[in-house]
Amino acid sequence: MGTLDGKVAWITGAGSGIGLAGARELAAAGATVVLSGRRAGPLEEAAAAIAAAGGRAETAALDVASAASVEATVAGILERHGRVDILVNNAGSNAPRRYWSNLTPADWDFVVGVNLNGPLYCTAAVLPAMRERRDGLVINIASWAGKFDTLLTGPAYNATKHGLVSMTMSLNIEECVNGIRGTVICPGEVATPIMAKRPVPPSEAEMARMLKPEDLGRTIRFVAEMPPHACVHEILMAPTWNRMWLGGEDLPKR
């Protein structure tokens, strides 16, 4: 018997990186995982791999920045399973043009749409069913930049990740009376595909020093396996070799 048998977990940004690692861990613990992301192909491959490992997985492609798509996706999950026990808001992005010197309104809107509006839409869509059952867990993947302002990530990313930290606390303040818990995980650099979108992508040697998606997958599972009476509000984690302090070959220390 898995610790999460009978649970349904919905993970956004699940086609790669942290989302995929979290989905694998939750499925290994016994949950049925619903994988969402904008590209159907990677989701299908991920679901097939989870099924081959003995897990239960299905896909629901969507753009989290579209409230209508989110609502339709949640309606489908509830129709099939009758519940969403765990929501992992992992979908996130940044703009290559991310600094005050080159950020455009369109860049800002894109980052806010994915990183902040998306988690809001997804959380709001699952809350009614969670309230009805008086149980539910929302795990938000923020960033080191959600706790400390960094030059590297730019104003839009910093603002959205700070907002996600605050949104998680607001969820706990209001919804604890309904048995609903929120956790925000704030990792430092993680070696995921989003690194390629940086103005100067880090080298393989620098990536090797970073956190790995599997580290976050285990952290997501740890939170999900906590008993309903325990709320882990926030987790701040980073690579031991922390380039936010030390700098790097692509990241001058300022």
NUSE-488689 format. One record per residue (C-alpha): residue in one letter; z, x, y. Coordinates in steps of 0.05 Angstrom, whole numbers, plus 32768, in hexadecimal, padded with zeros to 4 digits. Layout:
AZXY ...
//
This chain:
M800080008000 G7FED801B8044 T801B8016807F L7FE87FEC80A5 D7FCF7FC0806C G7FBB7F7C8087 K7FB37F9580CE V7F737F9180F6 A7F657FC98127 W7F2E7FC8815B I7F19800C8177 T7EEA801681B1 G7EC1805581B9 A7EC6805B816E G7E84807C815F S7E9D80C38168 G7ED680EE8181 I7F1C80D1818A G7F078089817A L7EE8809C8138 A7F2480C88125 G7F53808F8136 A7F2A805D810E R7F2B808B80D1 E7F76809380D5 L7F84804880DE A7F55803780A4 A7F78806B8079 A7FBA80498089 G7F9D8007806F A7F847FE380AD T7F417FC180B2 V7F1F7FE580EB V7EEB7FC7811A L7EC27FFE813B S7EA37FF28180 G7E77801C81AC R7E35801981D0 R7E0A80378199 A7E0480118158 G7DEA804C812F P7E2780798133 L7E55803D8128 E7E31802B80E7 E7E35807380CF A7E7F807580DF A7E8D803380BD A7E67804A807F A7E8F808A807C I7ED180658082 A7EBC8035804B A7EA7806F801E A7EED808B8027 G7F0B8049800F G7F1880298052 R7F037FE68070 A7ED67FEC80AD E7EA47FC280D4 T7E7E7FCB8115 A7E767FA48155 A7E497FC88187 L7E587FB981D0 D7E5E7FD58216 V7EA77FCF822B A7E937FCB8274 S7E767F858266 A7EAD7F518265 A7E7F7F1F8243 S7E6E7F4F820B V7EB87F5F8201 E7ECB7F1581FE A7E937F0781CB T7EA97F4281A0 V7EF17F2C819F A7EDD7EE5818E G7EB67F008153 I7EF07F2A813A L7F207EEF813F E7EEE7EC2811B R7EE87EF380E2 H7F307F0B80DD G7F5B7EDC8106 R7F807F168128 V7F7D7F58814D D7FBD7F7E813F I7FAA7FC0815F L7F7B7FCE8198 V7F68801681A7 N7F48801B81EB N7F25805E81E2 A7EE080548202 G7EDB8082823E S7EA980AB8266 N7E9F80D582A4 A7E6580E382D2 P7E43812782D4 R7E43811F8320 R7E8D81158327 Y7EA581388366 W7EAB811F83AD S7E6F814B83BE N7E408126838F L7E6180E78374 T7E3980A88383 P7E51805F8385 A7E2980538345 D7E4D808D8323 W7E9080718339 D7E80802C8320 F7E6A804682DD V7EAA806E82D1 V7ED7803582E9 G7EB0800382BF V7EB9802A827E N7EFD804B8288 L7F25801582AB N7F017FD282AB G7EF07FDA8261 P7F387FE2824A L7F4C7FA88277 Y7F177F7A825A C7F287F8D8212 T7F727F86821B A7F6C7F43823F A7F3F7F298208 V7F707F3981CF L7FB17F2581F3 P7FAE7ED981E6 A7FAB7EE2819A M7FE17F18819D R800E7EEA81C6 E80037EB28195 R801A7EDE815C R804F7F018187 D80387F44816F G80047F788184 L7FF97FC08197 V7FCA7FDC81CC I7FBD802781CB N7F9B8042820A I7F7B80868209 A7F8380A3824E S7F8480ED825F W7FAB81288279 A7F86811482B9 G7FAC80D282B6 K7FED80F782C4 F7FD6813482EC D7F9D8135831E T7F6A816A830B L7F2D8184832F L7F06818882EE T7F02813D82E0 G7EF481228326 P7F0E80E7834E A7EF080AE8326 Y7F0980C782E2 N7F4D80DA82FF A7F5580968320 T7F42806F82E2 K7F6F809682B4 H7FAA808F82E4 G7F9A804582E5 L7F9A8041829A V7FE080608297 S7FF9802D82C9 M7FD67FF382A6 T7FF980068265 M803D80048286 S802D7FC182A6 L801B7FA68261 N805F7FBA8246 I80837F9E8282 E80637F59827A E80547F528231 C80917F70820F V80AE7F29820D N80737F1681E2 G807D7F4E81B0 I80417F7581CB R80457FC181D4 G80197FF181FA T8013803C81F2 V7FEB806B821E I7FD780AE8200 C7FC680E48234 P7FA5811F8212 G7F8F815F8232 E7F4B817B821F V7F30816181DD A7EF2817E81BC T7EC7813F81BD P7E7E813181D0 I7E93811D8217 M7E9A81678226 A7E4F816C8228 K7E4F81408266 R7E768172828F P7E51819582C8 V7E5E81D682A2 P7E6A81C78258 P7E9E81F38236 S7E8982268202 E7E97822081B8 A7ECE825481C0 E7EF0822B81F6 M7EE781EB81CD A7F09820C8192 R7F4A821181BA M7F4B81C781CC L7F6B818D81A9 K7F41816F8171 P7F3081268168 E7F5881268128 D7F9681388150 L7F8D80F98178 G7F7D80D18139 R7FC080E4811B T7FE280D3815C I7FC2808E815E R7FD880818117 F801F80988127 V80248065815F A8005802E8134 E8036803A80FC M807380338129 P809C7FF3811A P80927FB78148 H80D67FC0816A A80C380068182 C8095801181BE V8079805681CB H806780508214 E80438092821F I802E80D181FC L8019810F8223 M7FFA814681F9 A7FCE81828205 P7FB381C181E3 T7FE681F881DD W7FB382248202 N7FB181F5823E R7F7582048269 M7F8E81D4829E W7FC1820B82AD L7F9E82498295 G7F55823D82A8 G7F1A8250827C E7ED5826F827E D7EB8822D8297 L7EF8821882BA P7F10824682F1 K7F5982428301 R7F6382288348 
//
